[in-house]
């Protein structure tokens, strides 16, 4: 059984940033890249808001560079998906993979990320072609364009509002007859009907064009086709934590990993290790923890924090 001081589960910005720091600390981490190495940025075209790239950089190139940097300092990539974690801090953790292999680690860092919820109406072929799930990231690409936002919660209104700074028109597609968003967010829409229009009791049925050009909408049992130049989904995210649901790692009601807690006192911070999960020796960072910001740069920062905590914890363990 291959052994390591630190196993990093996930290969998005959080995982690779953690690996750079852990490798430079001579922990020689194993990075379990999983079935979708690079995370959500592999589906992104131009990234303009990652510090250090004033001309922008395409998502896959950014992730390839982060991977190369992690490997340069001594990280090792494992092209398998972790399906189970057993063991404890005293005896070590055992990571089982979909390849039928087992690996032992003194500490584990979880950085599996999250994925945007989709509707299955053909949107997969339009990534980077007028379809996005991050208005904060991509709004500037839609200057003077007609765009639509699917969703009726706080995130959808936030996205719609971000788009108003650039787009010619913003229309929200809401399945129900009212928003699920907070009252203060609803007021933002109600007070600005010239900026954000709303289609109530409407469903997205399909997308047409080589890029996003037309939307097929379902309204009152009938289909309606509208022209558009951009489509944004804001219907939630799913953290990649299913394999932890039967473990001792505490998750919140939406499946995000809780950090900075102990299993006996769930609202108490562990002094010195704010990125530690409910299981001593298991740390977490990135979008599998972060339900609010969900940016590549914040994920990378959280990954670094988790790596520094893991390094400190391992050092204290051996003293």
ZADO-1210 file (C-alpha; in nm, 4 decimals, padded with zeros to 6 digits):
<atoms>
<atom x="00.0000" y="00.0000" z="00.0000" code="UNK" pos="1"/>
<atom x="00.1511" y="00.3332" z="-00.1079" code="UNK" pos="2"/>
<atom x="00.1964" y="00.5757" z="00.1795" code="UNK" pos="3"/>
<atom x="00.2139" y="00.9546" z="00.1979" code="UNK" pos="4"/>
<atom x="00.2145" y="01.2237" z="00.4619" code="UNK" pos="5"/>
<atom x="-00.0670" y="01.4149" z="00.2895" code="UNK" pos="6"/>
<atom x="-00.3320" y="01.3011" z="00.0434" code="UNK" pos="7"/>
<atom x="-00.5080" y="01.5788" z="-00.1500" code="UNK" pos="8"/>
<atom x="-00.8452" y="01.4744" z="-00.2907" code="UNK" pos="9"/>
<atom x="-00.9348" y="01.6923" z="-00.5885" code="UNK" pos="10"/>
<atom x="-00.7432" y="01.8757" z="-00.8590" code="UNK" pos="11"/>
<atom x="-00.9079" y="02.2131" z="-00.9034" code="UNK" pos="12"/>
<atom x="-00.7609" y="02.5472" z="-00.7900" code="UNK" pos="13"/>
<atom x="-00.7902" y="02.4520" z="-00.4227" code="UNK" pos="14"/>
<atom x="-00.6204" y="02.1157" z="-00.4662" code="UNK" pos="15"/>
<atom x="-00.3354" y="02.2383" z="-00.6839" code="UNK" pos="16"/>
<atom x="-00.2680" y="02.5470" z="-00.4699" code="UNK" pos="17"/>
<atom x="-00.2645" y="02.3260" z="-00.1598" code="UNK" pos="18"/>
<atom x="-00.0267" y="02.0885" z="-00.3349" code="UNK" pos="19"/>
<atom x="00.2193" y="02.3666" z="-00.4189" code="UNK" pos="20"/>
<atom x="00.2424" y="02.4700" z="-00.0542" code="UNK" pos="21"/>
<atom x="00.2472" y="02.1142" z="00.0796" code="UNK" pos="22"/>
<atom x="00.5143" y="02.0062" z="-00.1668" code="UNK" pos="23"/>
<atom x="00.7331" y="02.3066" z="-00.0826" code="UNK" pos="24"/>
<atom x="00.6975" y="02.2019" z="00.2822" code="UNK" pos="25"/>
<atom x="00.8441" y="01.8642" z="00.1762" code="UNK" pos="26"/>
<atom x="00.5243" y="01.6694" z="00.2462" code="UNK" pos="27"/>
<atom x="00.5400" y="01.5086" z="-00.1036" code="UNK" pos="28"/>
<atom x="00.1585" y="01.5042" z="-00.1353" code="UNK" pos="29"/>
<atom x="-00.0390" y="01.2668" z="-00.3512" code="UNK" pos="30"/>
<atom x="-00.3020" y="01.4502" z="-00.5573" code="UNK" pos="31"/>
<atom x="-00.6032" y="01.2357" z="-00.6452" code="UNK" pos="32"/>
<atom x="-00.7054" y="01.4042" z="-00.9697" code="UNK" pos="33"/>
<atom x="-01.0336" y="01.2172" z="-01.0167" code="UNK" pos="34"/>
<atom x="-01.2347" y="01.1772" z="-01.3328" code="UNK" pos="35"/>
<atom x="-01.2469" y="01.5513" z="-01.4098" code="UNK" pos="36"/>
<atom x="-00.8972" y="01.6888" z="-01.3391" code="UNK" pos="37"/>
<atom x="-00.8826" y="02.0654" z="-01.3290" code="UNK" pos="38"/>
<atom x="-01.2356" y="02.1139" z="-01.2018" code="UNK" pos="39"/>
<atom x="-01.4886" y="02.3628" z="-01.3372" code="UNK" pos="40"/>
<atom x="-01.2255" y="02.5844" z="-01.4991" code="UNK" pos="41"/>
<atom x="-01.1669" y="02.3158" z="-01.7603" code="UNK" pos="42"/>
<atom x="-01.5076" y="02.4181" z="-01.9021" code="UNK" pos="43"/>
<atom x="-01.4251" y="02.7878" z="-01.9009" code="UNK" pos="44"/>
<atom x="-01.2843" y="02.9905" z="-02.1876" code="UNK" pos="45"/>
<atom x="-01.1328" y="03.3263" z="-02.0953" code="UNK" pos="46"/>
<atom x="-01.0544" y="03.3932" z="-01.7282" code="UNK" pos="47"/>
<atom x="-00.9985" y="03.7651" z="-01.6713" code="UNK" pos="48"/>
<atom x="-01.0316" y="03.7926" z="-01.2933" code="UNK" pos="49"/>
<atom x="-00.7507" y="03.5655" z="-01.1723" code="UNK" pos="50"/>
<atom x="-00.4704" y="03.7865" z="-01.0326" code="UNK" pos="51"/>
<atom x="-00.1467" y="03.7924" z="-01.2277" code="UNK" pos="52"/>
<atom x="-00.2944" y="03.7609" z="-01.5768" code="UNK" pos="53"/>
<atom x="-00.3770" y="04.1129" z="-01.6977" code="UNK" pos="54"/>
<atom x="-00.4434" y="03.9867" z="-02.0513" code="UNK" pos="55"/>
<atom x="-00.6568" y="03.6994" z="-01.9238" code="UNK" pos="56"/>
<atom x="-00.5941" y="03.3268" z="-01.9545" code="UNK" pos="57"/>
<atom x="-00.8100" y="03.0375" z="-02.0715" code="UNK" pos="58"/>
<atom x="-00.9306" y="02.8080" z="-01.7947" code="UNK" pos="59"/>
<atom x="-00.7619" y="02.4851" z="-01.9117" code="UNK" pos="60"/>
<atom x="-00.4289" y="02.6652" z="-01.9535" code="UNK" pos="61"/>
<atom x="-00.4513" y="02.8072" z="-01.6004" code="UNK" pos="62"/>
<atom x="-00.5191" y="02.4638" z="-01.4554" code="UNK" pos="63"/>
<atom x="-00.2409" y="02.3012" z="-01.6582" code="UNK" pos="64"/>
<atom x="00.0017" y="02.5631" z="-01.5274" code="UNK" pos="65"/>
<atom x="-00.1108" y="02.5041" z="-01.1687" code="UNK" pos="66"/>
<atom x="-00.0711" y="02.1296" z="-01.2165" code="UNK" pos="67"/>
<atom x="00.2812" y="02.1723" z="-01.3562" code="UNK" pos="68"/>
<atom x="00.3757" y="02.3960" z="-01.0649" code="UNK" pos="69"/>
<atom x="00.2487" y="02.1434" z="-00.8100" code="UNK" pos="70"/>
<atom x="00.4400" y="01.8593" z="-00.9759" code="UNK" pos="71"/>
<atom x="00.7536" y="02.0720" z="-01.0096" code="UNK" pos="72"/>
<atom x="00.7831" y="02.0993" z="-00.6318" code="UNK" pos="73"/>
<atom x="00.7299" y="01.7301" z="-00.5645" code="UNK" pos="74"/>
<atom x="00.3582" y="01.6504" z="-00.5761" code="UNK" pos="75"/>
<atom x="00.2540" y="01.3245" z="-00.7387" code="UNK" pos="76"/>
<atom x="-00.0631" y="01.2856" z="-00.9425" code="UNK" pos="77"/>
<atom x="-00.2871" y="00.9814" z="-00.9052" code="UNK" pos="78"/>
<atom x="-00.5392" y="00.9547" z="-01.1890" code="UNK" pos="79"/>
<atom x="-00.8059" y="00.7864" z="-00.9761" code="UNK" pos="80"/>
<atom x="-01.1171" y="00.8939" z="-00.7863" code="UNK" pos="81"/>
<atom x="-01.1361" y="00.8444" z="-00.4114" code="UNK" pos="82"/>
<atom x="-01.4504" y="00.6514" z="-00.3206" code="UNK" pos="83"/>
<atom x="-01.3983" y="00.5976" z="00.0517" code="UNK" pos="84"/>
<atom x="-01.1864" y="00.7212" z="00.3415" code="UNK" pos="85"/>
<atom x="-01.1444" y="00.5120" z="00.6552" code="UNK" pos="86"/>
<atom x="-00.9095" y="00.5157" z="00.9531" code="UNK" pos="87"/>
<atom x="-00.8152" y="00.7900" z="01.1955" code="UNK" pos="88"/>
<atom x="-00.5409" y="01.0308" z="01.2934" code="UNK" pos="89"/>
<atom x="-00.3771" y="00.7828" z="01.5288" code="UNK" pos="90"/>
<atom x="-00.3459" y="00.4891" z="01.2904" code="UNK" pos="91"/>
<atom x="-00.3508" y="00.6744" z="00.9599" code="UNK" pos="92"/>
<atom x="-00.6166" y="00.7140" z="00.6931" code="UNK" pos="93"/>
<atom x="-00.6838" y="00.4690" z="00.4124" code="UNK" pos="94"/>
<atom x="-00.8145" y="00.6051" z="00.0829" code="UNK" pos="95"/>
<atom x="-00.9880" y="00.3569" z="-00.1470" code="UNK" pos="96"/>
<atom x="-01.0208" y="00.4442" z="-00.5153" code="UNK" pos="97"/>
<atom x="-01.2317" y="00.3494" z="-00.8145" code="UNK" pos="98"/>
<atom x="-00.9247" y="00.1736" z="-00.9509" code="UNK" pos="99"/>
<atom x="-00.9452" y="-00.0845" z="-00.6739" code="UNK" pos="100"/>
<atom x="-00.6354" y="00.0519" z="-00.4999" code="UNK" pos="101"/>
<atom x="-00.5715" y="00.1678" z="-00.1451" code="UNK" pos="102"/>
<atom x="-00.3390" y="00.4424" z="-00.0232" code="UNK" pos="103"/>
<atom x="-00.2397" y="00.5356" z="00.3305" code="UNK" pos="104"/>
<atom x="-00.1977" y="00.8941" z="00.4483" code="UNK" pos="105"/>
<atom x="-00.1129" y="01.0616" z="00.7772" code="UNK" pos="106"/>
<atom x="-00.3439" y="01.3513" z="00.6884" code="UNK" pos="107"/>
<atom x="-00.6044" y="01.4213" z="00.4205" code="UNK" pos="108"/>
<atom x="-00.7025" y="01.7452" z="00.2477" code="UNK" pos="109"/>
<atom x="-01.0427" y="01.7475" z="00.0779" code="UNK" pos="110"/>
<atom x="-01.0774" y="01.9813" z="-00.2224" code="UNK" pos="111"/>
<atom x="-01.3225" y="01.8075" z="-00.4558" code="UNK" pos="112"/>
<atom x="-01.5065" y="02.1253" z="-00.5485" code="UNK" pos="113"/>
<atom x="-01.8676" y="02.1522" z="-00.6572" code="UNK" pos="114"/>
<atom x="-02.0596" y="02.1472" z="-00.9816" code="UNK" pos="115"/>
<atom x="-02.3326" y="02.3771" z="-01.1027" code="UNK" pos="116"/>
<atom x="-02.6768" y="02.2242" z="-01.1257" code="UNK" pos="117"/>
<atom x="-02.7960" y="02.1886" z="-01.4839" code="UNK" pos="118"/>
<atom x="-03.1333" y="02.1265" z="-01.6466" code="UNK" pos="119"/>
<atom x="-03.0356" y="01.8771" z="-01.9154" code="UNK" pos="120"/>
<atom x="-03.1772" y="02.0804" z="-02.2036" code="UNK" pos="121"/>
<atom x="-02.8670" y="02.0582" z="-02.4190" code="UNK" pos="122"/>
<atom x="-02.6649" y="02.3190" z="-02.2311" code="UNK" pos="123"/>
<atom x="-02.3509" y="02.1027" z="-02.2194" code="UNK" pos="124"/>
<atom x="-02.2584" y="02.1843" z="-02.5808" code="UNK" pos="125"/>
<atom x="-02.2731" y="02.5590" z="-02.5141" code="UNK" pos="126"/>
<atom x="-02.0073" y="02.5985" z="-02.2457" code="UNK" pos="127"/>
<atom x="-01.8042" y="02.9018" z="-02.3535" code="UNK" pos="128"/>
<atom x="-02.0436" y="02.9635" z="-02.6435" code="UNK" pos="129"/>
<atom x="-02.2881" y="03.1921" z="-02.4718" code="UNK" pos="130"/>
<atom x="-02.3677" y="02.9686" z="-02.1751" code="UNK" pos="131"/>
<atom x="-02.2254" y="03.0205" z="-01.8269" code="UNK" pos="132"/>
<atom x="-02.3003" y="02.9434" z="-01.4642" code="UNK" pos="133"/>
<atom x="-02.0969" y="03.2325" z="-01.3248" code="UNK" pos="134"/>
<atom x="-02.2156" y="03.5833" z="-01.4024" code="UNK" pos="135"/>
<atom x="-01.9587" y="03.7342" z="-01.1675" code="UNK" pos="136"/>
<atom x="-01.6887" y="03.5684" z="-01.3783" code="UNK" pos="137"/>
<atom x="-01.8288" y="03.6290" z="-01.7252" code="UNK" pos="138"/>
<atom x="-02.0588" y="03.9326" z="-01.7179" code="UNK" pos="139"/>
<atom x="-01.8041" y="04.1593" z="-01.8856" code="UNK" pos="140"/>
<atom x="-01.8114" y="03.9389" z="-02.1975" code="UNK" pos="141"/>
<atom x="-02.1776" y="04.0311" z="-02.2522" code="UNK" pos="142"/>
<atom x="-02.1499" y="04.4053" z="-02.2978" code="UNK" pos="143"/>
<atom x="-02.4524" y="04.5420" z="-02.4879" code="UNK" pos="144"/>
<atom x="-02.5961" y="04.1931" z="-02.5364" code="UNK" pos="145"/>
<atom x="-02.9380" y="04.0428" z="-02.4662" code="UNK" pos="146"/>
<atom x="-02.9084" y="03.7849" z="-02.1876" code="UNK" pos="147"/>
<atom x="-03.1309" y="03.5549" z="-01.9836" code="UNK" pos="148"/>
<atom x="-03.0849" y="03.4191" z="-01.6310" code="UNK" pos="149"/>
<atom x="-03.2518" y="03.0966" z="-01.5156" code="UNK" pos="150"/>
<atom x="-03.3381" y="03.0873" z="-01.1463" code="UNK" pos="151"/>
<atom x="-03.5457" y="03.2557" z="-00.8789" code="UNK" pos="152"/>
<atom x="-03.3273" y="03.2606" z="-00.5691" code="UNK" pos="153"/>
<atom x="-03.0787" y="03.5083" z="-00.4237" code="UNK" pos="154"/>
<atom x="-02.7992" y="03.3836" z="-00.6490" code="UNK" pos="155"/>
<atom x="-03.0096" y="03.4361" z="-00.9611" code="UNK" pos="156"/>
<atom x="-03.0928" y="03.7937" z="-00.8662" code="UNK" pos="157"/>
<atom x="-02.7287" y="03.8624" z="-00.7784" code="UNK" pos="158"/>
<atom x="-02.6276" y="03.7298" z="-01.1196" code="UNK" pos="159"/>
<atom x="-02.8949" y="03.9321" z="-01.2971" code="UNK" pos="160"/>
<atom x="-02.7855" y="04.2443" z="-01.1128" code="UNK" pos="161"/>
<atom x="-02.4199" y="04.1859" z="-01.2029" code="UNK" pos="162"/>
<atom x="-02.5182" y="04.1512" z="-01.5679" code="UNK" pos="163"/>
<atom x="-02.7088" y="04.4819" z="-01.5720" code="UNK" pos="164"/>
<atom x="-02.3752" y="04.6642" z="-01.5542" code="UNK" pos="165"/>
<atom x="-02.2835" y="04.5306" z="-01.8967" code="UNK" pos="166"/>
<atom x="-02.5745" y="04.3739" z="-02.0850" code="UNK" pos="167"/>
<atom x="-02.8237" y="04.5573" z="-02.3032" code="UNK" pos="168"/>
<atom x="-03.1125" y="04.3718" z="-02.1377" code="UNK" pos="169"/>
<atom x="-03.1463" y="04.1098" z="-01.8636" code="UNK" pos="170"/>
<atom x="-03.4470" y="03.8798" z="-01.8372" code="UNK" pos="171"/>
<atom x="-03.4990" y="03.6268" z="-01.5591" code="UNK" pos="172"/>
<atom x="-03.6716" y="03.2955" z="-01.6285" code="UNK" pos="173"/>
<atom x="-03.8550" y="03.1884" z="-01.3124" code="UNK" pos="174"/>
<atom x="-04.0376" y="02.8566" z="-01.2961" code="UNK" pos="175"/>
<atom x="-04.2802" y="02.9627" z="-01.0254" code="UNK" pos="176"/>
<atom x="-04.5068" y="03.2614" z="-00.9718" code="UNK" pos="177"/>
<atom x="-04.2781" y="03.4269" z="-00.7166" code="UNK" pos="178"/>
<atom x="-03.9121" y="03.4498" z="-00.6215" code="UNK" pos="179"/>
<atom x="-03.7521" y="03.2196" z="-00.3656" code="UNK" pos="180"/>
<atom x="-03.5056" y="03.4982" z="-00.2899" code="UNK" pos="181"/>
<atom x="-03.4937" y="03.7088" z="00.0248" code="UNK" pos="182"/>
<atom x="-03.7195" y="04.0151" z="00.0470" code="UNK" pos="183"/>
<atom x="-03.4304" y="04.2574" z="00.0125" code="UNK" pos="184"/>
<atom x="-03.3144" y="04.0888" z="-00.3071" code="UNK" pos="185"/>
<atom x="-03.6672" y="04.0843" z="-00.4480" code="UNK" pos="186"/>
<atom x="-03.6869" y="04.4588" z="-00.3820" code="UNK" pos="187"/>
<atom x="-03.3784" y="04.5081" z="-00.5967" code="UNK" pos="188"/>
<atom x="-03.5708" y="04.3684" z="-00.8935" code="UNK" pos="189"/>
<atom x="-03.9024" y="04.5348" z="-00.8120" code="UNK" pos="190"/>
<atom x="-03.7389" y="04.8764" z="-00.7828" code="UNK" pos="191"/>
<atom x="-03.5615" y="04.8444" z="-01.1154" code="UNK" pos="192"/>
<atom x="-03.8059" y="04.7127" z="-01.3779" code="UNK" pos="193"/>
<atom x="-03.6120" y="04.8970" z="-01.6473" code="UNK" pos="194"/>
<atom x="-03.3008" y="04.6926" z="-01.5688" code="UNK" pos="195"/>
<atom x="-03.4361" y="04.3437" z="-01.5008" code="UNK" pos="196"/>
<atom x="-03.7441" y="04.1861" z="-01.6610" code="UNK" pos="197"/>
<atom x="-03.9019" y="03.8685" z="-01.5244" code="UNK" pos="198"/>
<atom x="-04.0829" y="03.5871" z="-01.7038" code="UNK" pos="199"/>
<atom x="-04.2969" y="03.4125" z="-01.4417" code="UNK" pos="200"/>
<atom x="-04.4162" y="03.0505" z="-01.4623" code="UNK" pos="201"/>
<atom x="-04.1753" y="02.9884" z="-01.7451" code="UNK" pos="202"/>
<atom x="-03.9438" y="02.6951" z="-01.8083" code="UNK" pos="203"/>
<atom x="-03.6415" y="02.6622" z="-02.0330" code="UNK" pos="204"/>
<atom x="-03.7085" y="02.3793" z="-02.2768" code="UNK" pos="205"/>
<atom x="-03.4189" y="02.4047" z="-02.5196" code="UNK" pos="206"/>
<atom x="-03.1355" y="02.6038" z="-02.6742" code="UNK" pos="207"/>
<atom x="-03.0767" y="02.6625" z="-03.0444" code="UNK" pos="208"/>
<atom x="-02.7860" y="02.7744" z="-03.2597" code="UNK" pos="209"/>
<atom x="-02.4178" y="02.6963" z="-03.3110" code="UNK" pos="210"/>
<atom x="-02.3729" y="02.9231" z="-03.0113" code="UNK" pos="211"/>
<atom x="-02.6531" y="03.0412" z="-02.7823" code="UNK" pos="212"/>
<atom x="-02.8850" y="03.2235" z="-03.0227" code="UNK" pos="213"/>
<atom x="-03.2398" y="03.1179" z="-02.9350" code="UNK" pos="214"/>
<atom x="-03.4172" y="02.9783" z="-02.6304" code="UNK" pos="215"/>
<atom x="-03.7230" y="02.7575" z="-02.6391" code="UNK" pos="216"/>
<atom x="-03.9448" y="02.8473" z="-02.3445" code="UNK" pos="217"/>
<atom x="-04.2464" y="02.6706" z="-02.2025" code="UNK" pos="218"/>
<atom x="-04.5191" y="02.9153" z="-02.1025" code="UNK" pos="219"/>
<atom x="-04.8701" y="02.8065" z="-02.0013" code="UNK" pos="220"/>
<atom x="-04.8339" y="02.4760" z="-02.1831" code="UNK" pos="221"/>
<atom x="-04.7136" y="02.6357" z="-02.5050" code="UNK" pos="222"/>
<atom x="-04.3701" y="02.6860" z="-02.6534" code="UNK" pos="223"/>
<atom x="-04.2240" y="03.0258" z="-02.7247" code="UNK" pos="224"/>
<atom x="-03.8912" y="03.1042" z="-02.8966" code="UNK" pos="225"/>
<atom x="-03.6894" y="03.4116" z="-02.7971" code="UNK" pos="226"/>
<atom x="-03.3665" y="03.5552" z="-02.9350" code="UNK" pos="227"/>
<atom x="-03.0683" y="03.5897" z="-02.7022" code="UNK" pos="228"/>
<atom x="-02.6911" y="03.6223" z="-02.6963" code="UNK" pos="229"/>
<atom x="-02.6253" y="03.4820" z="-02.3523" code="UNK" pos="230"/>
<atom x="-02.7689" y="03.2347" z="-02.1031" code="UNK" pos="231"/>
<atom x="-02.6826" y="03.2007" z="-01.7355" code="UNK" pos="232"/>
<atom x="-02.7918" y="02.9308" z="-01.4904" code="UNK" pos="233"/>
<atom x="-02.8220" y="03.0207" z="-01.1227" code="UNK" pos="234"/>
<atom x="-03.0101" y="02.7220" z="-00.9848" code="UNK" pos="235"/>
<atom x="-02.7587" y="02.6071" z="-00.7274" code="UNK" pos="236"/>
<atom x="-02.4471" y="02.3963" z="-00.6880" code="UNK" pos="237"/>
<atom x="-02.3812" y="02.0402" z="-00.5759" code="UNK" pos="238"/>
<atom x="-02.0641" y="01.9805" z="-00.3721" code="UNK" pos="239"/>
<atom x="-01.8774" y="01.6642" z="-00.4717" code="UNK" pos="240"/>
<atom x="-01.9158" y="01.5080" z="-00.1286" code="UNK" pos="241"/>
<atom x="-02.1460" y="01.2107" z="-00.1875" code="UNK" pos="242"/>
<atom x="-01.8729" y="00.9634" z="-00.0935" code="UNK" pos="243"/>
<atom x="-01.8453" y="01.1288" z="00.2505" code="UNK" pos="244"/>
<atom x="-02.2109" y="01.0936" z="00.3497" code="UNK" pos="245"/>
<atom x="-02.1520" y="00.7701" z="00.5415" code="UNK" pos="246"/>
<atom x="-01.8258" y="00.8947" z="00.6940" code="UNK" pos="247"/>
<atom x="-01.7552" y="01.0863" z="01.0147" code="UNK" pos="248"/>
<atom x="-01.6830" y="01.4059" z="00.8192" code="UNK" pos="249"/>
<atom x="-01.9643" y="01.6447" z="00.9096" code="UNK" pos="250"/>
<atom x="-02.1618" y="01.7990" z="00.6227" code="UNK" pos="251"/>
<atom x="-02.4261" y="02.0695" z="00.6290" code="UNK" pos="252"/>
<atom x="-02.7808" y="02.0209" z="00.5002" code="UNK" pos="253"/>
<atom x="-02.6703" y="02.0923" z="00.1429" code="UNK" pos="254"/>
<atom x="-02.3718" y="01.8586" z="00.1511" code="UNK" pos="255"/>
<atom x="-02.0976" y="02.1166" z="00.2030" code="UNK" pos="256"/>
<atom x="-01.8151" y="02.0164" z="00.4382" code="UNK" pos="257"/>
<atom x="-01.8155" y="02.1850" z="00.7774" code="UNK" pos="258"/>
<atom x="-01.4745" y="02.3072" z="00.8891" code="UNK" pos="259"/>
<atom x="-01.3369" y="02.4475" z="01.2117" code="UNK" pos="260"/>
<atom x="-01.5569" y="02.2255" z="01.4271" code="UNK" pos="261"/>
<atom x="-01.5400" y="01.9237" z="01.6523" code="UNK" pos="262"/>
<atom x="-01.7899" y="01.6416" z="01.6323" code="UNK" pos="263"/>
<atom x="-01.8849" y="01.6827" z="01.9993" code="UNK" pos="264"/>
<atom x="-01.9331" y="02.0600" z="01.9838" code="UNK" pos="265"/>
<atom x="-02.0366" y="02.1380" z="01.6247" code="UNK" pos="266"/>
<atom x="-02.0291" y="02.5153" z="01.6672" code="UNK" pos="267"/>
<atom x="-01.6857" y="02.5374" z="01.8281" code="UNK" pos="268"/>
<atom x="-01.3729" y="02.6327" z="01.6363" code="UNK" pos="269"/>
<atom x="-01.0699" y="02.4113" z="01.6769" code="UNK" pos="270"/>
<atom x="-00.8009" y="02.6469" z="01.8029" code="UNK" pos="271"/>
<atom x="-00.5276" y="02.6799" z="01.5434" code="UNK" pos="272"/>
<atom x="-00.6906" y="02.4695" z="01.2707" code="UNK" pos="273"/>
<atom x="-00.9870" y="02.6558" z="01.1183" code="UNK" pos="274"/>
<atom x="-00.9819" y="02.4358" z="00.8065" code="UNK" pos="275"/>
<atom x="-00.9992" y="02.1077" z="00.9963" code="UNK" pos="276"/>
<atom x="-01.3178" y="01.9048" z="00.9558" code="UNK" pos="277"/>
<atom x="-01.4991" y="01.7158" z="01.2305" code="UNK" pos="278"/>
<atom x="-01.2370" y="01.4411" z="01.1888" code="UNK" pos="279"/>
<atom x="-00.8941" y="01.5330" z="01.3305" code="UNK" pos="280"/>
<atom x="-00.6348" y="01.5063" z="01.0564" code="UNK" pos="281"/>
<atom x="-00.8795" y="01.5702" z="00.7727" code="UNK" pos="282"/>
<atom x="-00.8830" y="01.9242" z="00.6350" code="UNK" pos="283"/>
<atom x="-01.0903" y="02.0846" z="00.3603" code="UNK" pos="284"/>
<atom x="-01.0935" y="02.3881" z="00.1321" code="UNK" pos="285"/>
<atom x="-01.2408" y="02.5219" z="-00.1899" code="UNK" pos="286"/>
<atom x="-01.5892" y="02.4885" z="-00.3336" code="UNK" pos="287"/>
<atom x="-01.6735" y="02.1712" z="-00.1402" code="UNK" pos="288"/>
<atom x="-01.6659" y="02.4016" z="00.1666" code="UNK" pos="289"/>
<atom x="-01.7448" y="02.7420" z="00.0173" code="UNK" pos="290"/>
<atom x="-02.1148" y="02.7873" z="-00.0530" code="UNK" pos="291"/>
<atom x="-02.0903" y="03.1629" z="-00.0974" code="UNK" pos="292"/>
<atom x="-01.8052" y="03.2971" z="-00.3140" code="UNK" pos="293"/>
<atom x="-01.7208" y="03.0080" z="-00.5486" code="UNK" pos="294"/>
<atom x="-01.4351" y="03.1843" z="-00.7288" code="UNK" pos="295"/>
<atom x="-01.1127" y="03.0240" z="-00.8488" code="UNK" pos="296"/>
<atom x="-00.9005" y="03.2660" z="-00.6495" code="UNK" pos="297"/>
<atom x="-01.0930" y="03.2130" z="-00.3248" code="UNK" pos="298"/>
<atom x="-01.0769" y="02.8363" z="-00.3758" code="UNK" pos="299"/>
<atom x="-00.7000" y="02.8587" z="-00.4235" code="UNK" pos="300"/>
<atom x="-00.6688" y="03.0664" z="-00.1065" code="UNK" pos="301"/>
<atom x="-00.8749" y="02.8188" z="00.0928" code="UNK" pos="302"/>
<atom x="-00.6618" y="02.5350" z="-00.0400" code="UNK" pos="303"/>
<atom x="-00.3473" y="02.7123" z="00.0770" code="UNK" pos="304"/>
<atom x="-00.5007" y="02.7703" z="00.4213" code="UNK" pos="305"/>
<atom x="-00.5860" y="02.4009" z="00.4491" code="UNK" pos="306"/>
<atom x="-00.2349" y="02.2998" z="00.3404" code="UNK" pos="307"/>
<atom x="-00.0766" y="02.5281" z="00.6005" code="UNK" pos="308"/>
<atom x="-00.3055" y="02.3871" z="00.8695" code="UNK" pos="309"/>
<atom x="-00.2233" y="02.0318" z="00.7649" code="UNK" pos="310"/>
<atom x="00.1493" y="02.1066" z="00.7709" code="UNK" pos="311"/>
<atom x="00.1212" y="02.2602" z="01.1196" code="UNK" pos="312"/>
<atom x="-00.0901" y="01.9706" z="01.2466" code="UNK" pos="313"/>
<atom x="00.1506" y="01.7068" z="01.1106" code="UNK" pos="314"/>
<atom x="00.4454" y="01.8873" z="01.2697" code="UNK" pos="315"/>
<atom x="00.2699" y="01.9036" z="01.6063" code="UNK" pos="316"/>
<atom x="00.1782" y="01.5357" z="01.5793" code="UNK" pos="317"/>
<atom x="00.5412" y="01.4287" z="01.5424" code="UNK" pos="318"/>
<atom x="00.6826" y="01.6596" z="01.8118" code="UNK" pos="319"/>
</atoms>
